[in-house]
Amino acid sequence: MFFTEPLREKTRASLLSVLPITGIVLVLSISIAPLSPGTLVLFLFGAVLLVVGMGLFTRGADIAMIPMGEGIGVEMSKSRRPWLPVFVCFALGLLITLAEPDLQVLAEQLPSIPNLVLILTVAVGVGVFLVLAELRMLLKIPLSYALLACYLLVFILAAFSPDSFIPAAFDSGGVTTGPITVPFIMALGIGMAAVRSDKNSAVDSFGLISL
């Protein structure tokens, strides 16, 4: 049967996510922002496709991406070469971000910045901070200290940046927590923490995403 129970659960969760915004748009389309019948039909059809697509994607992530990320994380933690986890973290952060669909969409919405420049800059940034997150785990630096330092750096840079640049910068950071990046990096952190027994291992996976 095509809709197995796990896929049915994922589709139901997608429906619960999409339904509220769909209802808001419908209310707006018949009140303060009327839409043509053709546009409304296309929107509803797109919403249905979105529910089905998100259900299939999240089920696929559970089957393939999450076990893969956990496996890589476990092997990285077992490695006796200190440079190998750092290199793998940077490469994974770079490649996963390049594949993130949300970033591709954002790049199309910012005509003042070449698409390739924006995508590569964000991808390198994710790779660098994934390396920093790995080093934080190895050096056993408290997550709160790392977050405070990062937020301080962000606000200092924002104070000296042009006003028009700040929204694009924060949006670029936000889209990195997309449907591809988050499941894989979370699974990577879980895999790395699985072979450790110290009290900080429980927050390592969260620390990867937050940083």
C-alpha positions in Angstrom: 0.0 0.0 0.0 1.4 3.4 -1.1 0.5 5.3 2.1 2.1 3.3 4.8 1.6 4.3 8.4 4.9 6.3 8.8 4.2 8.1 5.5 0.6 8.8 6.6 1.9 10.3 9.9 4.4 12.5 8.0 1.6 13.7 5.6 -0.7 14.4 8.5 2.0 16.5 10.2 2.6 18.3 6.9 -1.1 19.0 6.7 -1.2 20.5 10.2 1.8 22.7 9.2 0.3 23.9 5.9 -3.3 24.2 6.9 -3.1 27.3 9.1 -1.2 29.5 6.5 -3.6 28.2 3.8 -6.6 29.2 5.9 -5.1 32.7 6.5 -4.5 33.2 2.8 -8.1 32.1 2.0 -9.5 34.5 4.6 -7.4 37.4 3.1 -8.3 36.4 -0.5 -12.0 36.8 0.2 -11.7 39.9 2.4 -9.0 42.6 2.1 -6.9 41.1 -0.7 -9.2 39.5 -3.3 -7.7 37.0 -5.7 -8.9 35.9 -9.1 -10.6 32.5 -9.2 -7.8 31.1 -11.3 -5.1 32.3 -8.9 -7.1 30.9 -6.0 -7.4 27.5 -7.6 -3.7 27.4 -8.4 -2.9 28.3 -4.8 -5.1 25.5 -3.4 -3.6 23.0 -5.8 -0.1 24.2 -4.8 -1.1 23.7 -1.1 -2.1 20.1 -1.8 1.1 19.4 -3.6 3.1 21.0 -0.8 1.4 18.8 1.8 2.2 15.7 -0.3 5.7 16.8 -1.1 6.6 17.6 2.5 5.2 14.3 3.7 7.3 12.4 1.1 10.4 14.5 1.9 10.3 14.1 5.7 9.7 10.4 5.3 12.6 10.1 2.9 14.8 12.1 5.4 13.9 9.6 8.1 14.8 6.6 5.9 18.0 8.0 4.4 19.4 11.3 5.7 19.0 10.8 9.4 20.6 7.3 9.5 23.4 8.6 7.2 24.1 11.6 9.5 24.1 9.4 12.6 26.5 6.9 11.0 28.9 9.7 9.9 28.8 11.3 13.3 29.6 8.0 15.0 32.6 7.3 12.7 33.9 10.9 13.1 33.8 10.5 16.9 35.8 7.2 16.6 38.5 8.8 14.4 42.0 9.1 15.9 42.9 11.8 13.4 42.0 15.1 15.0 42.0 16.9 11.6 39.5 14.5 10.0 36.3 15.5 11.9 37.2 19.2 11.3 37.5 18.6 7.6 34.4 16.5 7.4 32.3 19.1 9.3 33.4 21.9 7.0 32.8 19.8 3.8 29.4 18.6 5.1 28.3 22.1 6.1 29.3 23.4 2.7 27.7 20.7 0.6 24.4 20.5 2.6 23.9 24.3 2.5 24.5 24.3 -1.3 21.7 21.8 -1.6 19.3 23.7 0.7 16.3 24.8 -1.4 15.4 27.7 0.9 18.7 29.3 0.1 18.2 28.9 -3.6 14.8 30.7 -3.3 16.3 33.5 -1.2 19.1 34.1 -3.7 16.5 34.7 -6.4 14.8 37.3 -4.1 18.0 39.4 -3.7 18.8 40.8 -7.2 21.5 43.1 -5.8 23.7 40.2 -4.8 24.8 37.6 -7.4 23.2 34.2 -6.7 26.5 32.3 -6.6 28.1 34.9 -4.3 25.3 34.7 -1.8 25.0 30.9 -1.9 28.7 30.3 -1.6 29.1 32.8 1.2 26.4 31.3 3.3 27.6 27.8 2.6 31.2 28.6 3.7 29.8 30.3 6.8 27.8 27.2 7.8 30.8 25.0 7.2 33.0 27.3 9.4 30.5 27.4 12.2 29.9 23.6 12.0 33.7 23.3 12.5 33.4 25.6 15.5 30.6 23.5 16.9 32.7 20.4 16.6 35.7 22.1 18.3 33.3 23.3 21.1 32.4 19.7 21.7 36.0 18.5 21.7 37.1 21.2 24.0 34.0 20.9 26.2 33.2 24.6 26.0 29.7 25.3 27.5 27.2 26.0 24.8 26.0 29.2 26.6 29.5 30.7 26.4 29.7 30.0 22.7 26.3 31.4 22.0 27.0 34.6 24.0 30.2 35.1 22.1 28.5 34.6 18.7 25.6 36.9 19.5 28.0 39.6 20.7 30.0 39.3 17.4 26.7 39.5 15.4 25.6 42.7 17.1 29.0 44.3 16.8 29.1 43.5 13.0 25.5 44.7 12.6 26.4 48.1 14.2 29.0 48.7 11.5 27.0 47.3 8.6 24.8 49.2 6.2 21.1 49.2 7.1 20.2 47.6 3.8 22.6 44.7 4.4 21.2 43.6 7.8 17.9 42.1 6.7 19.6 40.1 3.9 22.2 38.9 6.4 19.7 37.7 9.0 17.5 36.1 6.3 20.5 34.3 4.9 21.1 32.9 8.4 17.5 31.9 8.8 17.2 29.9 5.6 20.1 27.7 6.6 17.8 26.0 9.1 15.9 24.4 6.3 14.4 21.0 5.6 17.7 19.5 4.4 20.2 21.1 6.7 18.5 20.6 10.1 17.7 16.9 9.9 21.1 16.0 8.7 23.1 18.1 11.1 20.9 17.1 14.0 21.5 13.4 13.1 25.2 14.2 12.8 25.3 15.6 16.3 23.3 12.7 17.7 25.8 10.3 16.1 28.8 12.2 17.5 27.2 12.3 21.0 26.2 8.7 20.9 29.7 7.5 21.6 30.2 9.9 24.5 29.1 9.5 28.1 29.7 12.9 29.6 26.9 15.2 30.7 27.3 17.6 27.8 26.5 15.0 25.2 22.8 15.6 25.4 23.1 19.2 24.2 25.7 18.6 21.5 23.2 18.0 18.7 21.3 21.1 19.6 24.6 23.0 19.8 25.4 22.2 16.2 22.2 23.8 14.9 22.2 26.8 17.3 25.7 27.8 16.4 
